[in-house]
């Protein structure tokens, strides 16, 4: 820092007001803190951390990540464990240091401990489900240490989970085809058989479609009217698949009926055995 001499009083040209962010010594990195859950770490997370890293020319980015116990209590179950979430952050090129077991709401003690100059996050108010404050970042906003980053539209952990739930059957079918068992996937016996039938139907659809395309090519070569061929072919394919799916549905219904009948018999046997074991009143 330059020293000011008081031996002379000379008028100096007016200078623009100093930016508070410029008070940091150029050789000392500005310590910026960003926190979150970072479940299913995606490019939206990475972009937010990139913005935090680029807030200043010389930034040391600390990233706090809440543990499983805290997250499950205040937000809900995560897909990834805390160790998996920590490790994902360590492999992000914008992150200089990961702080595990981060607090849900920041305190002055935590800021002082880690020598945090600024906290970076998007400006939307985050309701504090722990009850410590109205907004998780209310405290740092009041003391002037909050720096805003922008969210990436179209991607979030919740969106990714919703995509999986929307196409749940397809992902289960894919994993069954790859060798996972129904127990691995938490799928019932009836559901497994239903999905296996669906897999066969889809495979049959693809086979029929491929043959249909070959026949269309042959018909075109032979000079058969294209529109007439398409109408007849589509009608034939639709009728065939309808009959096939009806047969599969009947088979599925029969399987369910047999299972339910077997369960009833087992339940009846259990009741009879229980009665036989009870002492007879005299």
C-alpha positions as CSV (number, residue, x, y, z in Angstrom):
1,X,0.0,0.0,0.0
2,X,1.4,3.4,-1.0
3,X,2.3,5.8,1.9
4,X,0.9,9.3,1.9
5,X,3.3,12.1,2.8
6,X,1.9,15.0,5.0
7,X,4.9,17.3,4.5
8,X,3.3,19.0,1.6
9,X,-0.3,19.8,0.9
10,X,-0.7,19.8,-2.9
11,X,-4.0,19.5,-4.7
12,X,-4.1,16.2,-6.6
13,X,-6.3,15.4,-9.6
14,X,-9.6,13.9,-8.6
15,X,-9.8,10.1,-8.8
16,X,-12.8,7.8,-9.2
17,X,-14.1,6.3,-6.0
18,X,-12.2,3.2,-5.1
19,X,-14.1,-0.1,-5.7
20,X,-14.4,-2.0,-2.4
21,X,-13.4,-5.1,-4.2
22,X,-10.1,-3.5,-5.1
23,X,-9.0,-3.2,-1.5
24,X,-7.6,-6.7,-1.5
25,X,-3.9,-6.9,-2.1
26,X,-3.3,-8.0,-5.7
27,X,-1.0,-10.8,-4.6
28,X,-3.5,-12.1,-2.1
29,X,-6.3,-14.2,-3.7
30,X,-9.8,-13.2,-2.8
31,X,-11.3,-16.1,-0.9
32,X,-14.8,-16.8,-2.3
33,X,-17.1,-19.4,-0.8
34,X,-19.9,-21.2,-2.5
35,X,-22.0,-24.0,-1.0
36,X,-24.7,-26.5,-1.9
37,X,-25.7,-30.1,-2.0
38,X,-24.4,-30.8,-5.5
39,X,-26.3,-34.1,-5.9
40,X,-26.0,-35.6,-9.4
41,X,-23.3,-33.0,-10.1
42,X,-24.1,-31.5,-13.5
43,X,-23.0,-28.7,-15.8
44,X,-25.4,-26.2,-14.1
45,X,-23.4,-26.7,-10.9
46,X,-20.1,-26.4,-12.8
47,X,-21.2,-23.1,-14.5
48,X,-22.2,-21.6,-11.1
49,X,-18.8,-22.5,-9.7
50,X,-17.1,-21.1,-12.8
51,X,-18.9,-17.8,-12.2
52,X,-17.8,-17.8,-8.6
53,X,-14.2,-18.5,-9.6
54,X,-14.2,-15.6,-12.1
55,X,-15.6,-13.0,-9.8
56,X,-12.1,-11.6,-9.3
57,X,-8.9,-11.8,-11.3
58,X,-7.3,-13.8,-8.5
59,X,-9.8,-16.0,-6.7
60,X,-9.4,-18.9,-4.3
61,X,-12.7,-20.8,-4.5
62,X,-13.8,-22.7,-1.4
63,X,-16.8,-25.0,-1.9
64,X,-18.8,-26.2,1.0
65,X,-21.0,-29.3,0.8
66,X,-23.5,-30.5,3.4
67,X,-23.3,-34.0,4.7
68,X,-26.0,-36.7,4.3
69,X,-27.4,-36.3,7.8
70,X,-28.0,-32.5,7.4
71,X,-29.3,-32.8,3.9
72,X,-31.7,-35.6,4.6
73,X,-33.1,-33.7,7.6
74,X,-33.7,-30.4,5.8
75,X,-34.0,-31.2,2.1
76,X,-34.6,-34.9,1.6
77,X,-32.8,-38.0,0.4
78,X,-30.0,-37.7,-2.1
79,X,-29.1,-40.0,-4.9
80,X,-25.3,-39.7,-4.2
81,X,-23.7,-40.2,-0.8
82,X,-21.8,-37.4,0.8
83,X,-18.4,-38.9,-0.2
84,X,-19.5,-39.2,-3.8
85,X,-20.6,-35.5,-3.8
86,X,-17.4,-34.4,-2.2
87,X,-15.4,-36.3,-4.7
88,X,-17.4,-34.9,-7.7
89,X,-16.5,-31.4,-6.5
90,X,-12.8,-32.2,-6.1
91,X,-12.7,-33.1,-9.8
92,X,-14.2,-29.8,-10.9
93,X,-11.5,-27.6,-12.3
94,X,-12.9,-24.4,-10.8
95,X,-12.7,-25.6,-7.2
96,X,-9.6,-24.9,-5.2
97,X,-10.8,-26.5,-1.9
98,X,-13.7,-28.6,-0.8
99,X,-15.1,-28.1,2.7
100,X,-17.0,-31.2,3.9
101,X,-19.7,-31.1,6.5
102,X,-20.6,-27.5,5.6
103,X,-23.2,-25.8,7.8
104,X,-26.8,-25.3,6.5
105,X,-26.7,-21.6,7.5
106,X,-23.5,-19.6,7.5
107,X,-22.3,-17.9,10.7
108,X,-19.7,-15.2,11.4
109,X,-17.6,-17.9,13.2
110,X,-17.5,-20.1,10.1
111,X,-16.6,-17.0,7.9
112,X,-13.8,-16.1,10.2
113,X,-12.5,-19.6,10.5
114,X,-12.1,-20.0,6.8
115,X,-11.1,-16.4,6.1
116,X,-14.0,-15.9,3.6
117,X,-14.2,-12.6,1.8
118,X,-17.4,-13.2,-0.1
119,X,-20.1,-15.8,-0.5
120,X,-21.3,-16.6,-4.1
121,X,-24.7,-17.9,-4.9
122,X,-27.7,-17.0,-7.1
123,X,-29.9,-14.2,-5.7
124,X,-33.1,-16.2,-5.2
125,X,-34.1,-16.3,-1.5
126,X,-33.7,-19.8,-0.1
127,X,-36.1,-20.6,2.6
128,X,-34.3,-21.9,5.7
129,X,-36.0,-25.1,6.6
130,X,-33.8,-25.4,9.7
131,X,-35.6,-22.4,11.2
132,X,-32.4,-20.4,11.8
133,X,-33.4,-17.6,9.4
134,X,-35.9,-16.6,6.7
135,X,-33.2,-16.9,4.0
136,X,-30.2,-19.1,4.2
137,X,-28.0,-16.2,2.9
138,X,-29.8,-13.4,4.8
139,X,-26.8,-12.9,7.1
140,X,-24.1,-12.6,4.5
141,X,-26.4,-10.2,2.4
142,X,-26.7,-8.0,5.4
143,X,-23.0,-7.7,6.1
144,X,-22.3,-7.0,2.4
145,X,-20.4,-10.2,1.6
146,X,-22.8,-11.7,-0.9
147,X,-21.9,-12.0,-4.6
148,X,-24.6,-13.1,-7.1
149,X,-24.2,-15.8,-9.7
150,X,-26.7,-16.8,-12.3
151,X,-28.6,-20.1,-12.5
152,X,-28.5,-22.2,-15.7
153,X,-32.0,-22.7,-17.0
154,X,-33.2,-26.2,-18.1
155,X,-31.0,-28.3,-15.8
156,X,-31.2,-29.1,-12.1
157,X,-30.9,-32.2,-9.9
158,X,-34.7,-32.3,-9.6
159,X,-35.1,-32.2,-13.4
160,X,-32.8,-35.1,-13.8
161,X,-34.6,-37.2,-11.2
162,X,-38.0,-36.3,-12.9
163,X,-36.6,-37.5,-16.3
164,X,-35.7,-40.9,-14.8
165,X,-39.1,-41.2,-13.1
166,X,-40.9,-40.3,-16.3
167,X,-39.2,-43.1,-18.2
168,X,-38.9,-45.4,-15.3
169,X,-40.1,-48.5,-17.1
170,X,-37.6,-48.0,-20.0
171,X,-34.6,-47.7,-17.6
172,X,-35.7,-50.8,-15.7
173,X,-36.1,-52.7,-18.9
174,X,-32.6,-51.5,-20.0
175,X,-31.0,-52.7,-16.8
176,X,-32.8,-56.0,-16.9
177,X,-31.5,-56.6,-20.4
178,X,-28.0,-55.8,-19.0
179,X,-28.1,-58.5,-16.5
180,X,-29.5,-56.8,-13.3
181,X,-32.0,-58.9,-11.4
182,X,-35.4,-57.7,-10.3
183,X,-34.1,-57.8,-6.7
184,X,-31.3,-55.4,-7.7
185,X,-33.9,-53.0,-9.1
186,X,-36.5,-53.5,-6.4
187,X,-39.0,-54.8,-8.9
188,X,-41.8,-57.3,-8.1
189,X,-42.0,-60.7,-9.9
190,X,-45.2,-59.6,-11.8
191,X,-43.6,-56.3,-12.8
192,X,-40.5,-58.1,-14.1
193,X,-42.6,-60.4,-16.3
194,X,-44.7,-57.4,-17.5
195,X,-41.5,-55.5,-18.5
196,X,-40.0,-58.6,-20.2
197,X,-43.1,-58.9,-22.3
198,X,-42.9,-55.2,-23.2
199,X,-39.3,-55.7,-24.2
200,X,-40.3,-58.5,-26.5
201,X,-43.1,-56.4,-28.0
202,X,-40.7,-53.5,-28.6
203,X,-38.2,-55.8,-30.2
204,X,-40.9,-57.3,-32.4
205,X,-42.1,-53.8,-33.4
206,X,-38.5,-52.9,-34.6
207,X,-38.3,-56.2,-36.5
208,X,-41.6,-55.7,-38.2
209,X,-40.7,-52.1,-39.1
210,X,-37.4,-53.2,-40.6
211,X,-39.2,-55.9,-42.7
212,X,-41.9,-53.3,-43.7
213,X,-39.2,-51.0,-45.0
214,X,-37.6,-53.8,-47.0
215,X,-41.0,-54.7,-48.5
216,X,-41.7,-51.1,-49.4
217,X,-38.4,-50.9,-51.3
218,X,-39.2,-54.1,-53.1
219,X,-42.7,-52.8,-53.9
220,X,-41.3,-49.6,-55.3
221,X,-38.9,-51.5,-57.5
222,X,-41.8,-53.7,-58.8
223,X,-43.9,-50.6,-59.5
224,X,-46.7,-51.2,-57.0
225,X,-48.6,-48.1,-56.0
226,X,-46.8,-46.6,-53.0
227,X,-49.8,-45.2,-51.1
228,X,-51.8,-48.4,-51.6
229,X,-48.9,-50.5,-50.2
230,X,-48.5,-48.2,-47.2
231,X,-52.2,-48.4,-46.3
232,X,-52.3,-52.2,-46.5
233,X,-48.9,-52.7,-44.8
234,X,-49.8,-50.4,-41.8
235,X,-53.2,-52.1,-41.4
236,X,-51.6,-55.6,-41.4
237,X,-48.9,-54.5,-38.9
238,X,-51.4,-52.8,-36.6
239,X,-53.7,-55.9,-36.6
240,X,-50.8,-58.2,-35.9
241,X,-49.4,-56.2,-33.0
242,X,-52.9,-55.8,-31.6
243,X,-53.4,-59.5,-31.5
244,X,-49.9,-60.1,-30.1
245,X,-50.4,-57.5,-27.3
246,X,-53.8,-59.0,-26.5
247,X,-52.2,-62.4,-26.1
248,X,-49.5,-60.9,-23.9
249,X,-52.1,-59.1,-21.7
250,X,-54.0,-62.4,-21.3
251,X,-50.8,-64.2,-20.4
252,X,-49.9,-61.4,-17.8
253,X,-53.4,-61.7,-16.3
254,X,-53.0,-65.5,-16.0
255,X,-49.7,-65.1,-14.3
256,X,-51.1,-62.6,-11.8
257,X,-54.1,-64.9,-11.1
258,X,-51.8,-67.9,-10.4
259,X,-49.6,-65.9,-8.1
260,X,-52.6,-64.5,-6.2
261,X,-54.1,-68.0,-5.9
262,X,-50.8,-69.4,-4.6
263,X,-50.5,-66.6,-2.1
264,X,-54.0,-67.2,-0.8
265,X,-53.2,-70.9,-0.4
266,X,-50.1,-70.1,1.5
267,X,-52.0,-67.7,3.7
268,X,-54.7,-70.3,4.4
269,X,-52.0,-72.9,5.4
270,X,-50.4,-70.4,7.7
271,X,-53.7,-69.7,9.5
272,X,-54.5,-73.4,9.8
273,X,-51.0,-74.1,11.2
274,X,-51.4,-71.3,13.7
275,X,-54.8,-72.7,14.9
276,X,-53.3,-76.2,15.2
277,X,-50.5,-74.9,17.5
278,X,-52.9,-73.1,19.8
279,X,-53.6,-75.0,23.1
280,X,-57.1,-76.4,23.4
281,X,-59.1,-74.9,26.3
282,X,-60.3,-77.5,28.8
